Amino acid sequence: MKSIEVVAAIIYDKKRRIFATQRGYGEFKDGWEFPGGKIEKNESKEDALIREIDEELAVKIKVQKHLKTVEYDYPDFHLTMHCYFATIREGDIELKEHEAARWLNIDELYSVDWLPADLLIIEDIEDHLRGDLNTIM
C-alpha cells in the first residue's frame, strides 16, 4: 500500500475558534479537513506547513505546538498526518484550493463532515480549547 506523509495546520484565533476547509477537488472533494499538504524532500515539517498554508490560503502562520501524529489507512493509501497548532501572523485568508472554509467554535467542531483522518484529532482539539491555550504556544 502506498504511504503519504503530510502536515496539517490547526489554525486557531483569540476567540478559540478553529479554521476548517472544504476540499474542492479530488477523491475526497467536499470533505472537511485541516489545511496543509505534503512535505517536500529536505524540508522540515514546520517549514512544509508554513509553505503549504501560504500556497493554499495566502497567509503567513506561526507554527505553535505539535498536537498529534495520526496514522490512518484509507482504501488506497496509508496516511501519516502531523498536526500542529498555528496562528495567522500576517495576511487575510484567500481560498486558493478549497471550495469553502469556516471558523468553528468548540460547540461546532462536529458540524462539518470531516475526512476520517482529520476526525481523529477533534477530541484532542476540544481538550485544548477547553483548557489553557497558553499550553499550545
C-alpha positions in Angstrom: 0.0 0.0 0.0 1.2 3.5 -0.9 2.2 5.8 2.0 1.7 9.5 2.1 3.1 11.8 4.8 1.6 15.3 5.3 1.4 18.1 7.7 -1.9 19.8 8.8 -2.5 23.2 10.5 -5.0 23.6 13.3 -5.3 27.3 12.9 -7.0 29.0 15.9 -7.8 32.5 16.8 -8.3 34.6 20.0 -11.9 33.6 20.2 -10.9 29.9 20.5 -12.2 29.1 17.0 -10.7 26.6 14.7 -10.3 27.1 10.9 -11.7 24.2 8.7 -11.5 23.9 5.0 -13.6 22.0 2.5 -11.8 20.2 -0.3 -12.6 21.4 -3.8 -11.0 18.7 -5.8 -10.1 15.0 -6.0 -11.4 11.8 -4.5 -12.3 13.5 -1.2 -14.0 16.5 -2.8 -16.4 18.2 -0.4 -14.9 16.6 2.7 -13.7 18.9 5.5 -10.1 18.9 6.6 -7.4 20.9 8.3 -5.3 22.7 5.6 -1.8 21.5 4.8 -0.1 19.2 2.5 2.9 17.0 1.6 6.4 17.5 2.9 9.0 18.1 0.2 12.4 16.5 0.2 14.8 18.0 2.8 12.0 20.2 4.3 11.2 20.2 8.0 7.6 19.6 9.0 7.2 23.1 10.3 8.7 24.6 7.1 6.3 22.4 5.0 3.4 23.6 7.0 4.3 27.3 6.6 4.8 26.8 2.8 1.6 24.8 2.3 -0.6 27.3 4.2 0.9 30.2 2.2 0.2 28.4 -1.0 -3.4 27.3 -0.1 -4.6 30.3 2.0 -2.2 33.2 1.2 -1.3 33.8 4.8 1.8 33.6 6.9 1.4 31.4 10.0 3.3 30.9 13.2 3.6 27.2 14.0 2.9 26.6 17.6 2.9 23.1 19.2 2.7 19.7 17.7 -0.6 18.2 18.7 -0.5 14.7 17.4 0.5 12.4 14.5 -2.3 10.5 13.0 -1.9 7.2 11.2 -4.9 6.2 9.1 -5.5 3.6 6.4 -7.6 4.9 3.5 -8.7 2.2 1.0 -5.9 3.1 -1.5 -3.1 4.5 0.8 -1.7 4.9 4.3 -1.7 8.4 5.6 0.7 9.8 8.2 -0.5 13.3 9.2 1.5 15.5 11.6 -0.9 18.0 13.2 0.3 21.4 14.5 -1.5 24.2 16.2 -0.8 27.5 14.4 -1.9 31.1 14.4 -2.1 33.6 11.5 0.6 36.2 11.9 0.1 38.1 8.5 -2.4 38.4 5.7 -6.0 37.8 5.0 -7.2 34.3 4.1 -7.8 33.6 0.5 -9.1 30.2 -0.6 -6.9 29.1 -3.4 -7.6 25.3 -3.4 -10.6 24.8 -1.2 -14.2 25.5 -2.1 -15.3 26.7 1.3 -14.0 27.4 4.8 -15.4 28.1 8.2 -14.3 29.2 11.6 -15.7 26.7 14.1 -16.2 27.3 17.8 -15.9 24.4 20.2 -19.6 23.6 20.0 -19.5 23.5 16.2 -16.5 21.1 15.7 -18.7 18.2 14.8 -21.0 20.3 12.5 -19.0 19.6 9.3 -18.3 16.3 7.6 -14.6 15.7 8.5 -12.5 13.4 6.5 -11.7 10.3 8.5 -8.1 11.1 9.5 -9.0 14.7 10.4 -11.9 13.5 12.6 -9.4 11.5 14.7 -7.9 14.7 16.2 -11.2 16.6 17.0 -11.3 15.3 20.6 -7.7 16.4 21.3 -8.5 19.8 19.9 -11.6 20.1 22.2 -9.4 19.3 25.2 -7.0 22.1 24.3 -9.8 24.6 23.6 -11.4 23.9 26.9 -8.1 24.3 28.7 -5.5 26.9 28.7 -4.5 28.0 25.2 -1.1 29.1 26.6 -0.2 25.4 26.7 0.0 25.3 22.9 2.0 28.4 22.4 
